[in-house]
Amino acid sequence: MKPTLFVLAAGMGSRYGGLKQLDGVGPSGETIMDYSIFDAVNAGFGKLVFVIRQSFEEDFREKIVKKYEKKIPVELVFQELDALPEGFVVPEGRVKPWGTNHAVMMGKEVIQEPFAVINADDFYGRESFGVLADYLKTLENSENKYGMIGYRVGNTLSESGTVARGVCETDENGNLTGVVERTQVKRIDGAVCYREDNGNWIAIDDNTPVSMNMWGFTPDYFNHSDDYFVHFLKENAENTKAEYFIPLLVNHLIVNGVSTVKVLDTPSKWFGVTYAEDRPGVVKKLQELSDEKVYPSPLW
């Protein structure tokens, strides 16, 4: 059974209005997401699932789904504020989405095989998709054995300013033991550093693994998500901005000995448009990859 690629795209309309941020940055107008899907298809993924807001379904089908549906099966699922367990209602004043793990929960009815989760607007690199696809193919009929692509922090920085990164801690078997969110990471005098709450900058090795929200799960993860979401809602009933993030549940499952998450190394260089100033650099990198024949142009 081929794994599924689950693309988190529900934030698109709310953040940018319509699909404007599906900006053509490749040599032939390709979006960053086009490269992810091209790499995933070539790595052996067998189905695409997008989670979006239902309000831009028509636009999304016309501009996005049409490009892929003749190359790989495509499903759409929808993340809405009122997609809540029985007995819960949207708190007054809540406008912010419920977070990445709530988005993942929307795939429960259409995903019955091991699956990868990625952001729509990050460039992950072909090696990462190959590594994760190979790992997911070993997990058929498994439960509570998950994976996460651990990018080398030195391969994930922006030249335009600091970035936030989830710095991973692992045990002797390469399993994740925790993710510490560092909100300011940049290179200083050649060394990768993060800023502590007290303002001090701490240097870390370039190869330190960080999470870029590229995960591998098996379908039992949906049941864990459902169960813990009830706990999350009870704890955050009055907090209209609290979000149910993937690392929140993953950390809960690890700490309680329910699941393991293998940190999978990749040589790929991540990039994305964290700042408007990043766009020219992304365009340049994709042009170079095309010139070096790493990718065809146009992709499809």
N, C-alpha and C positions, 0 to 999 in steps of 0.2 A: 504494500500500500504506500503510495506517495504521500509525503507530508503536504500540509496546506500552509499557504502564506496568508496571514491575517494582518491587514494594513489598517492602522488607526488613522482615520481621516475625518473623524467627527468634528474636530476643531476648526476645520477649514472655513466654513461659512461664518461661524461666529467670530473668528478672529479677523478675517479680512474682507468679509462681504462677498458672497458668491464664491467663485473659484479663482479669484485674481492671483492668489499666491501660487497657483500651478503655472509658474513662470517658466518660459522657455529659456533654459540656460545652456543646453547642449548645442553643438554646431548646427544641427538641423531643427532647432526649436524643441528639443527633448526636455522634459521636466526631470527633476531628480528622481521622482517616483518611477519614471520610465526605465531608468537604469536599474533600480531595485528589482523591478518585475522582470526585466531582461535577464538579470543575473539569477534570479530565483528559478525561472523557467529552465535555464541552462544547467542549474544545479540539481534539477530533478524534482522540484515542487510540482504538485499535480493539480492544484486548485487555488484560486484567489478568492479571498473574502475581504470586502471592504466594510468597515463600520463608519457610517456617515450620519448626518442629521437628515431626517426625512424631508425637511423643507427644501433641500436642494437635490432631491433624488433625480428629478427630470434633467436638470443641468448636468449632474454627475454622469448619468447614463449616456447623455449625448456627447459629452466632452471626454469622458474617461473610459467607461465600460466598453464603448464601441471599439476602442483601440485594441483591447485585449481579448474580447470574448471569442474571437475566431482562432486564437492561439492557445487558450487555456480556459477551462470552465471558470465562470465568475459568479459570485453570489454577493448580494448587498444585504446588510442588516443595519438596524437603526438604533442610535443612542439618543434617548430623550429623557428629560428631567423626571418625568412621571413613571419611568420604568423602575418601579420599586416593589419590594416584597409586600405581600398582603399585610394590611394593618398599618402601613406607612403612607404618608402623604408628603408632597413637596412642602417644605417649611416656607412660611410667608417671607418674602424678600429673597428667596433663593433664585439666582439667575445663572450662577456658575455651574458648568457641567460637573458630574459626580466623579470625574477622574478617569485615568487610564484603565484601571482594573474594572470599573463599571463598564467601560467600552468593551473590554474583553468578554465580559459576561454575555453580551448580546450575540456572541457567536455560538452559543450552546446548542441551538437547534439545527445548525447546518454543519458543524464540525464534529466528526466522529473518529478522527485520526490524529496522530501527533501533528502539532502545528507550531509555526514560528509567529512571533508578534513583532512588528516593526512600526516606526513612525513613518508617515507618508512623506515627510519633507527632509529626511536625512539620507545622505549618501553613505552606504555601508561598505561597498566594495565586494567584488565577486568572490574573493577568498572566504569572506565571512559567510556568505550564503552556502558555499560549498561545505564548509566546516559544519554549519548548523544542520544542513540537509542530511549529511552523512550521520550525524549524531541522532537526529530524529528517526532515521530509518532503523536504528537499533532499538527503538523504544516501543515498537508495536506490541500490544498486549501488556505493556508495563504500566505501573502506577507509581506516582510520587517520586519519579526520577526525572528531573527537569534539567535544563541547560540554559546558559546565558553566554553570549559572546562577550568576552572580556577584551576590550580594546586597550592597547598600550597607550597610556595617557599622553605620551609625547606625540602620538599620531592623531590627536583629537583637538588640538588647540586652535584658537582663532588668532590671526595676526592683528585683529582690530580691537582686541580688548580681552578682559577676563571672561571665563566661561564657568558654568556650574557643572560639576562632574560627581558621579557617585563612585567614590573610591572603594574598591572591593577588598575584603579581607577573606583569606582562604585557609583551609586546613592542609595537612600534609598530603591529602588525597586530591587536592585541587578542587574541593567542594567549597562553595560559598558559605562563609560564616557570618557575614554582615556587609552592609553597604553604608558608608559614611558620606553623607552629602557635603561636598565642599563647594561653596557658592562662588568662590573667587579663585580661579586657577589660571596661571599664565606662566610664561617663560621669563625668567629674570637672570640676566648675565649668563645665558646658556642653560640654566637649570630650570626644570619644571618645579613650580612652587604653588602652594595653596596658602591662603590667608586665614589665620585663626581668628576667633572672636575677639581676642585681645589686640589684633592688628599685626601680630608677628607673621612673617612669611616663613613657611617651612618647606624645605626642598624634599622632593621625592624622586625616585628613580624613574627614568623615561618609560620603562617597561611595566610600571605598576598598572594592574588591570583596572579599568573603569567601565561602568555600565553606560551604554548608549541606548538603552531600551530596545535591545534585540534579544528576545527570549525564546526559549523552546519549551513547550508544555505538552502534556498528554491530556486527553479529554476529562480525566478525573479532576483536573484543575478547576473546571467549571463548578463542580459541587463544592469544593473548598471556597470558591469565590462567593457563591450564594450564601453559604453558612456564615462566613466572616462579614459579609456585607450587613447582615442583620445586627451583628455586634457593633460594626462601625456606625450604623445609623443610630443605635441607642446611645452610643458615646458622643455623637456629634449632632444631636437633635436640634440644638440651638445655634450651631455654628454654620452659617449660610455659605461659608467659603471653604469648608473642609473638603478635601478630595480623597477619594479611594484609589490610591496609586498602587501600581503593581508591586513595587518594593515593600509596601506596607504589608500586603498579604504574604509575599515571599518570605520576609523576615519572620513573620508569625509562624509560618510552617517550618522554617529552619529551627528557630529557637525551641519550638515544642517537639522537635524530633519527628515530625510527620513526613517531611520531604527532604530530599537532597537536591542541590542545584550545582551541576558541574560547570565550572568557569572554563570556557573554551577559548584558547588563545587564537588570535588572528593577526596576520601581518598587515591587514588592510588599513588604509588611512581613511578615517571618517572625515567628512566635511559637510557643511551646511551653511545656510544663510542665517547665522546668529545675529549679525548686525547688517544693516543695509550696505555698509562698506565691504562686507564679505562677498557680495555678488560678483564683482569683477574677477576676484580670485577663483571663485567656483567656475565661472565661464572659462577662465584660462586653463584650469586643471582639466576640465572636460574636453577642451580643444586639444590639449596635450595627449590625453588618453586616446582620442580619435586619431591624432597624427601618428601615434605610436602603434596604431592598429589593435589596441586593446579592445576597443569597441568599434563596430561599424557605424557609419553615418550615412543615412539615417539608421537608427537602431533596428527598425522593423522593416 
